[in-house]
Amino acid sequence: MRRERNGILERTVISSSPVSVEYSLTPLGQSLLGPFKTLYLWIVDNVGEVYEARQLFDARQTD
């Protein structure tokens, strides 16, 4: 509901049996595709370092 309220998604109720709902990106939502792709590529490039940082953090928590 928040994404619809914020103008990112459009919700369409389809009158069928059973009733279904379809979601689609609005133009504002489409504008997020570039930033999300950049974030995804950053994660792919850095996932090893992220896992290592988690392990180091977790080790400090158990000491």
mmCIF file of the N, C-alpha and C atoms, coordinates in Angstrom:
data_MODEL
# 
_entry.id   MODEL 
# 
loop_
_atom_site.group_PDB 
_atom_site.id 
_atom_site.type_symbol 
_atom_site.label_atom_id 
_atom_site.label_alt_id 
_atom_site.label_comp_id 
_atom_site.label_asym_id 
_atom_site.label_entity_id 
_atom_site.label_seq_id 
_atom_site.pdbx_PDB_ins_code 
_atom_site.Cartn_x 
_atom_site.Cartn_y 
_atom_site.Cartn_z 
_atom_site.occupancy 
_atom_site.B_iso_or_equiv 
_atom_site.pdbx_formal_charge 
_atom_site.auth_seq_id 
_atom_site.auth_comp_id 
_atom_site.auth_asym_id 
_atom_site.auth_atom_id 
_atom_site.pdbx_PDB_model_num 
ATOM 1   N N  . MET A 1 1  ? 0.816   -1.182  0.000   1.00 0.00 ? 1  MET A N  1 
ATOM 2   C CA . MET A 1 1  ? 0.000   0.000   0.000   1.00 0.00 ? 1  MET A CA 1 
ATOM 3   C C  . MET A 1 1  ? 0.871   1.262   0.000   1.00 0.00 ? 1  MET A C  1 
ATOM 4   N N  . ARG A 1 2  ? 2.001   1.243   0.740   1.00 0.00 ? 2  ARG A N  1 
ATOM 5   C CA . ARG A 1 2  ? 2.857   2.438   0.777   1.00 0.00 ? 2  ARG A CA 1 
ATOM 6   C C  . ARG A 1 2  ? 3.436   2.764   -0.591  1.00 0.00 ? 2  ARG A C  1 
ATOM 7   N N  . ARG A 1 3  ? 3.865   1.735   -1.316  1.00 0.00 ? 3  ARG A N  1 
ATOM 8   C CA . ARG A 1 3  ? 4.447   2.001   -2.633  1.00 0.00 ? 3  ARG A CA 1 
ATOM 9   C C  . ARG A 1 3  ? 3.402   2.559   -3.592  1.00 0.00 ? 3  ARG A C  1 
ATOM 10  N N  . GLU A 1 4  ? 2.180   2.117   -3.453  1.00 0.00 ? 4  GLU A N  1 
ATOM 11  C CA . GLU A 1 4  ? 1.102   2.673   -4.271  1.00 0.00 ? 4  GLU A CA 1 
ATOM 12  C C  . GLU A 1 4  ? 0.833   4.124   -3.848  1.00 0.00 ? 4  GLU A C  1 
ATOM 13  N N  . ARG A 1 5  ? 0.777   4.356   -2.565  1.00 0.00 ? 5  ARG A N  1 
ATOM 14  C CA . ARG A 1 5  ? 0.545   5.707   -2.046  1.00 0.00 ? 5  ARG A CA 1 
ATOM 15  C C  . ARG A 1 5  ? 1.653   6.659   -2.461  1.00 0.00 ? 5  ARG A C  1 
ATOM 16  N N  . ASN A 1 6  ? 2.894   6.140   -2.497  1.00 0.00 ? 6  ASN A N  1 
ATOM 17  C CA . ASN A 1 6  ? 4.043   6.967   -2.876  1.00 0.00 ? 6  ASN A CA 1 
ATOM 18  C C  . ASN A 1 6  ? 4.204   7.112   -4.384  1.00 0.00 ? 6  ASN A C  1 
ATOM 19  N N  . GLY A 1 7  ? 3.325   6.488   -5.161  1.00 0.00 ? 7  GLY A N  1 
ATOM 20  C CA . GLY A 1 7  ? 3.345   6.668   -6.609  1.00 0.00 ? 7  GLY A CA 1 
ATOM 21  C C  . GLY A 1 7  ? 4.323   5.779   -7.345  1.00 0.00 ? 7  GLY A C  1 
ATOM 22  N N  . ILE A 1 8  ? 4.814   4.708   -6.686  1.00 0.00 ? 8  ILE A N  1 
ATOM 23  C CA . ILE A 1 8  ? 5.793   3.829   -7.312  1.00 0.00 ? 8  ILE A CA 1 
ATOM 24  C C  . ILE A 1 8  ? 5.121   2.667   -8.038  1.00 0.00 ? 8  ILE A C  1 
ATOM 25  N N  . LEU A 1 9  ? 4.036   2.159   -7.461  1.00 0.00 ? 9  LEU A N  1 
ATOM 26  C CA . LEU A 1 9  ? 3.293   1.049   -8.063  1.00 0.00 ? 9  LEU A CA 1 
ATOM 27  C C  . LEU A 1 9  ? 1.868   1.455   -8.353  1.00 0.00 ? 9  LEU A C  1 
ATOM 28  N N  . GLU A 1 10 ? 1.313   0.812   -9.358  1.00 0.00 ? 10 GLU A N  1 
ATOM 29  C CA . GLU A 1 10 ? -0.111  0.963   -9.670  1.00 0.00 ? 10 GLU A CA 1 
ATOM 30  C C  . GLU A 1 10 ? -0.763  -0.391  -9.459  1.00 0.00 ? 10 GLU A C  1 
ATOM 31  N N  . ARG A 1 11 ? -1.866  -0.411  -8.739  1.00 0.00 ? 11 ARG A N  1 
ATOM 32  C CA . ARG A 1 11 ? -2.581  -1.642  -8.414  1.00 0.00 ? 11 ARG A CA 1 
ATOM 33  C C  . ARG A 1 11 ? -3.876  -1.678  -9.203  1.00 0.00 ? 11 ARG A C  1 
ATOM 34  N N  . THR A 1 12 ? -4.095  -2.783  -9.908  1.00 0.00 ? 12 THR A N  1 
ATOM 35  C CA . THR A 1 12 ? -5.308  -2.951  -10.691 1.00 0.00 ? 12 THR A CA 1 
ATOM 36  C C  . THR A 1 12 ? -6.014  -4.225  -10.237 1.00 0.00 ? 12 THR A C  1 
ATOM 37  N N  . VAL A 1 13 ? -7.285  -4.094  -9.842  1.00 0.00 ? 13 VAL A N  1 
ATOM 38  C CA . VAL A 1 13 ? -8.087  -5.255  -9.459  1.00 0.00 ? 13 VAL A CA 1 
ATOM 39  C C  . VAL A 1 13 ? -8.733  -5.795  -10.718 1.00 0.00 ? 13 VAL A C  1 
ATOM 40  N N  . ILE A 1 14 ? -8.582  -7.097  -10.949 1.00 0.00 ? 14 ILE A N  1 
ATOM 41  C CA . ILE A 1 14 ? -9.133  -7.750  -12.133 1.00 0.00 ? 14 ILE A CA 1 
ATOM 42  C C  . ILE A 1 14 ? -10.346 -8.565  -11.706 1.00 0.00 ? 14 ILE A C  1 
ATOM 43  N N  . SER A 1 15 ? -11.495 -8.169  -12.258 1.00 0.00 ? 15 SER A N  1 
ATOM 44  C CA . SER A 1 15 ? -12.739 -8.861  -11.914 1.00 0.00 ? 15 SER A CA 1 
ATOM 45  C C  . SER A 1 15 ? -12.803 -10.178 -12.645 1.00 0.00 ? 15 SER A C  1 
ATOM 46  N N  . SER A 1 16 ? -12.428 -11.216 -11.952 1.00 0.00 ? 16 SER A N  1 
ATOM 47  C CA . SER A 1 16 ? -12.496 -12.561 -12.503 1.00 0.00 ? 16 SER A CA 1 
ATOM 48  C C  . SER A 1 16 ? -12.868 -13.482 -11.364 1.00 0.00 ? 16 SER A C  1 
ATOM 49  N N  . SER A 1 17 ? -12.950 -14.727 -11.645 1.00 0.00 ? 17 SER A N  1 
ATOM 50  C CA . SER A 1 17 ? -13.255 -15.681 -10.591 1.00 0.00 ? 17 SER A CA 1 
ATOM 51  C C  . SER A 1 17 ? -12.101 -16.654 -10.460 1.00 0.00 ? 17 SER A C  1 
ATOM 52  N N  . PRO A 1 18 ? -11.316 -16.597 -9.414  1.00 0.00 ? 18 PRO A N  1 
ATOM 53  C CA . PRO A 1 18 ? -11.381 -15.626 -8.310  1.00 0.00 ? 18 PRO A CA 1 
ATOM 54  C C  . PRO A 1 18 ? -10.816 -14.270 -8.722  1.00 0.00 ? 18 PRO A C  1 
ATOM 55  N N  . VAL A 1 19 ? -11.149 -13.259 -7.929  1.00 0.00 ? 19 VAL A N  1 
ATOM 56  C CA . VAL A 1 19 ? -10.651 -11.906 -8.182  1.00 0.00 ? 19 VAL A CA 1 
ATOM 57  C C  . VAL A 1 19 ? -9.131  -11.917 -8.041  1.00 0.00 ? 19 VAL A C  1 
ATOM 58  N N  . SER A 1 20 ? -8.452  -11.201 -8.916  1.00 0.00 ? 20 SER A N  1 
ATOM 59  C CA . SER A 1 20 ? -6.990  -11.124 -8.825  1.00 0.00 ? 20 SER A CA 1 
ATOM 60  C C  . SER A 1 20 ? -6.559  -9.665  -8.871  1.00 0.00 ? 20 SER A C  1 
ATOM 61  N N  . VAL A 1 21 ? -5.294  -9.469  -8.524  1.00 0.00 ? 21 VAL A N  1 
ATOM 62  C CA . VAL A 1 21 ? -4.733  -8.123  -8.482  1.00 0.00 ? 21 VAL A CA 1 
ATOM 63  C C  . VAL A 1 21 ? -3.448  -8.127  -9.295  1.00 0.00 ? 21 VAL A C  1 
ATOM 64  N N  . GLU A 1 22 ? -3.251  -7.083  -10.067 1.00 0.00 ? 22 GLU A N  1 
ATOM 65  C CA . GLU A 1 22 ? -2.038  -6.941  -10.873 1.00 0.00 ? 22 GLU A CA 1 
ATOM 66  C C  . GLU A 1 22 ? -1.343  -5.651  -10.459 1.00 0.00 ? 22 GLU A C  1 
ATOM 67  N N  . TYR A 1 23 ? -0.023  -5.722  -10.322 1.00 0.00 ? 23 TYR A N  1 
ATOM 68  C CA . TYR A 1 23 ? 0.769   -4.552  -9.980  1.00 0.00 ? 23 TYR A CA 1 
ATOM 69  C C  . TYR A 1 23 ? 1.683   -4.200  -11.152 1.00 0.00 ? 23 TYR A C  1 
ATOM 70  N N  . SER A 1 24 ? 1.891   -2.910  -11.371 1.00 0.00 ? 24 SER A N  1 
ATOM 71  C CA . SER A 1 24 ? 2.830   -2.472  -12.397 1.00 0.00 ? 24 SER A CA 1 
ATOM 72  C C  . SER A 1 24 ? 3.542   -1.222  -11.897 1.00 0.00 ? 24 SER A C  1 
ATOM 73  N N  . LEU A 1 25 ? 4.747   -1.011  -12.430 1.00 0.00 ? 25 LEU A N  1 
ATOM 74  C CA . LEU A 1 25 ? 5.505   0.173   -12.067 1.00 0.00 ? 25 LEU A CA 1 
ATOM 75  C C  . LEU A 1 25 ? 4.936   1.403   -12.766 1.00 0.00 ? 25 LEU A C  1 
ATOM 76  N N  . THR A 1 26 ? 4.853   2.473   -12.037 1.00 0.00 ? 26 THR A N  1 
ATOM 77  C CA . THR A 1 26 ? 4.488   3.758   -12.627 1.00 0.00 ? 26 THR A CA 1 
ATOM 78  C C  . THR A 1 26 ? 5.751   4.360   -13.250 1.00 0.00 ? 26 THR A C  1 
ATOM 79  N N  . PRO A 1 27 ? 5.626   5.454   -13.967 1.00 0.00 ? 27 PRO A N  1 
ATOM 80  C CA . PRO A 1 27 ? 6.835   6.120   -14.469 1.00 0.00 ? 27 PRO A CA 1 
ATOM 81  C C  . PRO A 1 27 ? 7.817   6.467   -13.333 1.00 0.00 ? 27 PRO A C  1 
ATOM 82  N N  . LEU A 1 28 ? 7.297   6.888   -12.184 1.00 0.00 ? 28 LEU A N  1 
ATOM 83  C CA . LEU A 1 28 ? 8.165   7.177   -11.043 1.00 0.00 ? 28 LEU A CA 1 
ATOM 84  C C  . LEU A 1 28 ? 8.879   5.901   -10.582 1.00 0.00 ? 28 LEU A C  1 
ATOM 85  N N  . GLY A 1 29 ? 8.142   4.787   -10.528 1.00 0.00 ? 29 GLY A N  1 
ATOM 86  C CA . GLY A 1 29 ? 8.749   3.511   -10.171 1.00 0.00 ? 29 GLY A CA 1 
ATOM 87  C C  . GLY A 1 29 ? 9.795   3.077   -11.181 1.00 0.00 ? 29 GLY A C  1 
ATOM 88  N N  . GLN A 1 30 ? 9.524   3.302   -12.453 1.00 0.00 ? 30 GLN A N  1 
ATOM 89  C CA . GLN A 1 30 ? 10.481  2.949   -13.505 1.00 0.00 ? 30 GLN A CA 1 
ATOM 90  C C  . GLN A 1 30 ? 11.780  3.727   -13.341 1.00 0.00 ? 30 GLN A C  1 
ATOM 91  N N  . SER A 1 31 ? 11.686  4.932   -12.799 1.00 0.00 ? 31 SER A N  1 
ATOM 92  C CA . SER A 1 31 ? 12.893  5.743   -12.621 1.00 0.00 ? 31 SER A CA 1 
ATOM 93  C C  . SER A 1 31 ? 13.830  5.144   -11.570 1.00 0.00 ? 31 SER A C  1 
ATOM 94  N N  . LEU A 1 32 ? 13.362  4.189   -10.786 1.00 0.00 ? 32 LEU A N  1 
ATOM 95  C CA . LEU A 1 32 ? 14.207  3.518   -9.789  1.00 0.00 ? 32 LEU A CA 1 
ATOM 96  C C  . LEU A 1 32 ? 15.005  2.353   -10.372 1.00 0.00 ? 32 LEU A C  1 
ATOM 97  N N  . LEU A 1 33 ? 14.697  1.924   -11.585 1.00 0.00 ? 33 LEU A N  1 
ATOM 98  C CA . LEU A 1 33 ? 15.377  0.766   -12.160 1.00 0.00 ? 33 LEU A CA 1 
ATOM 99  C C  . LEU A 1 33 ? 16.887  0.982   -12.278 1.00 0.00 ? 33 LEU A C  1 
ATOM 100 N N  . GLY A 1 34 ? 17.308  2.148   -12.707 1.00 0.00 ? 34 GLY A N  1 
ATOM 101 C CA . GLY A 1 34 ? 18.743  2.440   -12.824 1.00 0.00 ? 34 GLY A CA 1 
ATOM 102 C C  . GLY A 1 34 ? 19.459  2.385   -11.481 1.00 0.00 ? 34 GLY A C  1 
ATOM 103 N N  . PRO A 1 35 ? 18.968  3.099   -10.453 1.00 0.00 ? 35 PRO A N  1 
ATOM 104 C CA . PRO A 1 35 ? 19.612  3.018   -9.142  1.00 0.00 ? 35 PRO A CA 1 
ATOM 105 C C  . PRO A 1 35 ? 19.609  1.601   -8.558  1.00 0.00 ? 35 PRO A C  1 
ATOM 106 N N  . PHE A 1 36 ? 18.521  0.846   -8.733  1.00 0.00 ? 36 PHE A N  1 
ATOM 107 C CA . PHE A 1 36 ? 18.489  -0.530  -8.219  1.00 0.00 ? 36 PHE A CA 1 
ATOM 108 C C  . PHE A 1 36 ? 19.489  -1.418  -8.945  1.00 0.00 ? 36 PHE A C  1 
ATOM 109 N N  . LYS A 1 37 ? 19.651  -1.200  -10.244 1.00 0.00 ? 37 LYS A N  1 
ATOM 110 C CA . LYS A 1 37 ? 20.630  -1.986  -10.998 1.00 0.00 ? 37 LYS A CA 1 
ATOM 111 C C  . LYS A 1 37 ? 22.039  -1.673  -10.506 1.00 0.00 ? 37 LYS A C  1 
ATOM 112 N N  . THR A 1 38 ? 22.312  -0.408  -10.253 1.00 0.00 ? 38 THR A N  1 
ATOM 113 C CA . THR A 1 38 ? 23.617  -0.012  -9.729  1.00 0.00 ? 38 THR A CA 1 
ATOM 114 C C  . THR A 1 38 ? 23.863  -0.658  -8.365  1.00 0.00 ? 38 THR A C  1 
ATOM 115 N N  . LEU A 1 39 ? 22.870  -0.650  -7.495  1.00 0.00 ? 39 LEU A N  1 
ATOM 116 C CA . LEU A 1 39 ? 22.997  -1.281  -6.184  1.00 0.00 ? 39 LEU A CA 1 
ATOM 117 C C  . LEU A 1 39 ? 23.225  -2.781  -6.328  1.00 0.00 ? 39 LEU A C  1 
ATOM 118 N N  . TYR A 1 40 ? 22.485  -3.435  -7.210  1.00 0.00 ? 40 TYR A N  1 
ATOM 119 C CA . TYR A 1 40 ? 22.647  -4.873  -7.445  1.00 0.00 ? 40 TYR A CA 1 
ATOM 120 C C  . TYR A 1 40 ? 24.074  -5.192  -7.907  1.00 0.00 ? 40 TYR A C  1 
ATOM 121 N N  . LEU A 1 41 ? 24.590  -4.417  -8.846  1.00 0.00 ? 41 LEU A N  1 
ATOM 122 C CA . LEU A 1 41 ? 25.944  -4.661  -9.345  1.00 0.00 ? 41 LEU A CA 1 
ATOM 123 C C  . LEU A 1 41 ? 26.984  -4.436  -8.256  1.00 0.00 ? 41 LEU A C  1 
ATOM 124 N N  . TRP A 1 42 ? 26.750  -3.463  -7.384  1.00 0.00 ? 42 TRP A N  1 
ATOM 125 C CA . TRP A 1 42 ? 27.655  -3.235  -6.260  1.00 0.00 ? 42 TRP A CA 1 
ATOM 126 C C  . TRP A 1 42 ? 27.661  -4.456  -5.339  1.00 0.00 ? 42 TRP A C  1 
ATOM 127 N N  . ILE A 1 43 ? 26.477  -5.005  -5.067  1.00 0.00 ? 43 ILE A N  1 
ATOM 128 C CA . ILE A 1 43 ? 26.369  -6.191  -4.211  1.00 0.00 ? 43 ILE A CA 1 
ATOM 129 C C  . ILE A 1 43 ? 27.121  -7.362  -4.831  1.00 0.00 ? 43 ILE A C  1 
ATOM 130 N N  . VAL A 1 44 ? 26.931  -7.596  -6.117  1.00 0.00 ? 44 VAL A N  1 
ATOM 131 C CA . VAL A 1 44 ? 27.624  -8.691  -6.801  1.00 0.00 ? 44 VAL A CA 1 
ATOM 132 C C  . VAL A 1 44 ? 29.136  -8.515  -6.688  1.00 0.00 ? 44 VAL A C  1 
ATOM 133 N N  . ASP A 1 45 ? 29.618  -7.300  -6.880  1.00 0.00 ? 45 ASP A N  1 
ATOM 134 C CA . ASP A 1 45 ? 31.059  -7.032  -6.835  1.00 0.00 ? 45 ASP A CA 1 
ATOM 135 C C  . ASP A 1 45 ? 31.645  -7.133  -5.432  1.00 0.00 ? 45 ASP A C  1 
ATOM 136 N N  . ASN A 1 46 ? 30.830  -6.929  -4.400  1.00 0.00 ? 46 ASN A N  1 
ATOM 137 C CA . ASN A 1 46 ? 31.353  -6.813  -3.040  1.00 0.00 ? 46 ASN A CA 1 
ATOM 138 C C  . ASN A 1 46 ? 30.826  -7.869  -2.066  1.00 0.00 ? 46 ASN A C  1 
ATOM 139 N N  . VAL A 1 47 ? 30.112  -8.862  -2.554  1.00 0.00 ? 47 VAL A N  1 
ATOM 140 C CA . VAL A 1 47 ? 29.478  -9.828  -1.655  1.00 0.00 ? 47 VAL A CA 1 
ATOM 141 C C  . VAL A 1 47 ? 30.497  -10.556 -0.784  1.00 0.00 ? 47 VAL A C  1 
ATOM 142 N N  . GLY A 1 48 ? 31.659  -10.858 -1.311  1.00 0.00 ? 48 GLY A N  1 
ATOM 143 C CA . GLY A 1 48 ? 32.687  -11.531 -0.515  1.00 0.00 ? 48 GLY A CA 1 
ATOM 144 C C  . GLY A 1 48 ? 33.127  -10.689 0.672   1.00 0.00 ? 48 GLY A C  1 
ATOM 145 N N  . GLU A 1 49 ? 33.353  -9.406  0.437   1.00 0.00 ? 49 GLU A N  1 
ATOM 146 C CA . GLU A 1 49 ? 33.757  -8.513  1.516   1.00 0.00 ? 49 GLU A CA 1 
ATOM 147 C C  . GLU A 1 49 ? 32.648  -8.334  2.546   1.00 0.00 ? 49 GLU A C  1 
ATOM 148 N N  . VAL A 1 50 ? 31.411  -8.313  2.095   1.00 0.00 ? 50 VAL A N  1 
ATOM 149 C CA . VAL A 1 50 ? 30.278  -8.191  3.012   1.00 0.00 ? 50 VAL A CA 1 
ATOM 150 C C  . VAL A 1 50 ? 30.209  -9.423  3.920   1.00 0.00 ? 50 VAL A C  1 
ATOM 151 N N  . TYR A 1 51 ? 30.348  -10.621 3.347   1.00 0.00 ? 51 TYR A N  1 
ATOM 152 C CA . TYR A 1 51 ? 30.326  -11.842 4.156   1.00 0.00 ? 51 TYR A CA 1 
ATOM 153 C C  . TYR A 1 51 ? 31.477  -11.854 5.155   1.00 0.00 ? 51 TYR A C  1 
ATOM 154 N N  . GLU A 1 52 ? 32.641  -11.419 4.719   1.00 0.00 ? 52 GLU A N  1 
ATOM 155 C CA . GLU A 1 52 ? 33.805  -11.370 5.605   1.00 0.00 ? 52 GLU A CA 1 
ATOM 156 C C  . GLU A 1 52 ? 33.563  -10.400 6.759   1.00 0.00 ? 52 GLU A C  1 
ATOM 157 N N  . ALA A 1 53 ? 33.010  -9.239  6.457   1.00 0.00 ? 53 ALA A N  1 
ATOM 158 C CA . ALA A 1 53 ? 32.707  -8.249  7.499   1.00 0.00 ? 53 ALA A CA 1 
ATOM 159 C C  . ALA A 1 53 ? 31.697  -8.811  8.494   1.00 0.00 ? 53 ALA A C  1 
ATOM 160 N N  . ARG A 1 54 ? 30.709  -9.553  8.008   1.00 0.00 ? 54 ARG A N  1 
ATOM 161 C CA . ARG A 1 54 ? 29.718  -10.171 8.904   1.00 0.00 ? 54 ARG A CA 1 
ATOM 162 C C  . ARG A 1 54 ? 30.380  -11.173 9.834   1.00 0.00 ? 54 ARG A C  1 
ATOM 163 N N  . GLN A 1 55 ? 31.266  -11.996 9.279   1.00 0.00 ? 55 GLN A N  1 
ATOM 164 C CA . GLN A 1 55 ? 31.946  -13.002 10.097  1.00 0.00 ? 55 GLN A CA 1 
ATOM 165 C C  . GLN A 1 55 ? 32.796  -12.338 11.179  1.00 0.00 ? 55 GLN A C  1 
ATOM 166 N N  . LEU A 1 56 ? 33.525  -11.295 10.821  1.00 0.00 ? 56 LEU A N  1 
ATOM 167 C CA . LEU A 1 56 ? 34.339  -10.583 11.801  1.00 0.00 ? 56 LEU A CA 1 
ATOM 168 C C  . LEU A 1 56 ? 33.473  -9.946  12.880  1.00 0.00 ? 56 LEU A C  1 
ATOM 169 N N  . PHE A 1 57 ? 32.372  -9.360  12.479  1.00 0.00 ? 57 PHE A N  1 
ATOM 170 C CA . PHE A 1 57 ? 31.452  -8.751  13.437  1.00 0.00 ? 57 PHE A CA 1 
ATOM 171 C C  . PHE A 1 57 ? 30.889  -9.804  14.373  1.00 0.00 ? 57 PHE A C  1 
ATOM 172 N N  . ASP A 1 58 ? 30.394  -10.910 13.802  1.00 0.00 ? 58 ASP A N  1 
ATOM 173 C CA . ASP A 1 58 ? 29.800  -11.970 14.615  1.00 0.00 ? 58 ASP A CA 1 
ATOM 174 C C  . ASP A 1 58 ? 30.823  -12.558 15.587  1.00 0.00 ? 58 ASP A C  1 
ATOM 175 N N  . ALA A 1 59 ? 32.073  -12.702 15.167  1.00 0.00 ? 59 ALA A N  1 
ATOM 176 C CA . ALA A 1 59 ? 33.109  -13.231 16.045  1.00 0.00 ? 59 ALA A CA 1 
ATOM 177 C C  . ALA A 1 59 ? 33.339  -12.294 17.238  1.00 0.00 ? 59 ALA A C  1 
ATOM 178 N N  . ARG A 1 60 ? 33.282  -10.997 17.015  1.00 0.00 ? 60 ARG A N  1 
ATOM 179 C CA . ARG A 1 60 ? 33.445  -10.046 18.109  1.00 0.00 ? 60 ARG A CA 1 
ATOM 180 C C  . ARG A 1 60 ? 32.286  -10.084 19.083  1.00 0.00 ? 60 ARG A C  1 
ATOM 181 N N  . GLN A 1 61 ? 31.109  -10.436 18.592  1.00 0.00 ? 61 GLN A N  1 
ATOM 182 C CA . GLN A 1 61 ? 29.917  -10.463 19.451  1.00 0.00 ? 61 GLN A CA 1 
ATOM 183 C C  . GLN A 1 61 ? 29.924  -11.649 20.412  1.00 0.00 ? 61 GLN A C  1 
ATOM 184 N N  . THR A 1 62 ? 30.576  -12.725 20.058  1.00 0.00 ? 62 THR A N  1 
ATOM 185 C CA . THR A 1 62 ? 30.590  -13.917 20.901  1.00 0.00 ? 62 THR A CA 1 
ATOM 186 C C  . THR A 1 62 ? 31.732  -13.908 21.904  1.00 0.00 ? 62 THR A C  1 
ATOM 187 N N  . ASP A 1 63 ? 32.671  -12.981 21.767  1.00 0.00 ? 63 ASP A N  1 
ATOM 188 C CA . ASP A 1 63 ? 33.811  -12.914 22.692  1.00 0.00 ? 63 ASP A CA 1 
ATOM 189 C C  . ASP A 1 63 ? 33.420  -12.247 23.997  1.00 0.00 ? 63 ASP A C  1 
# 
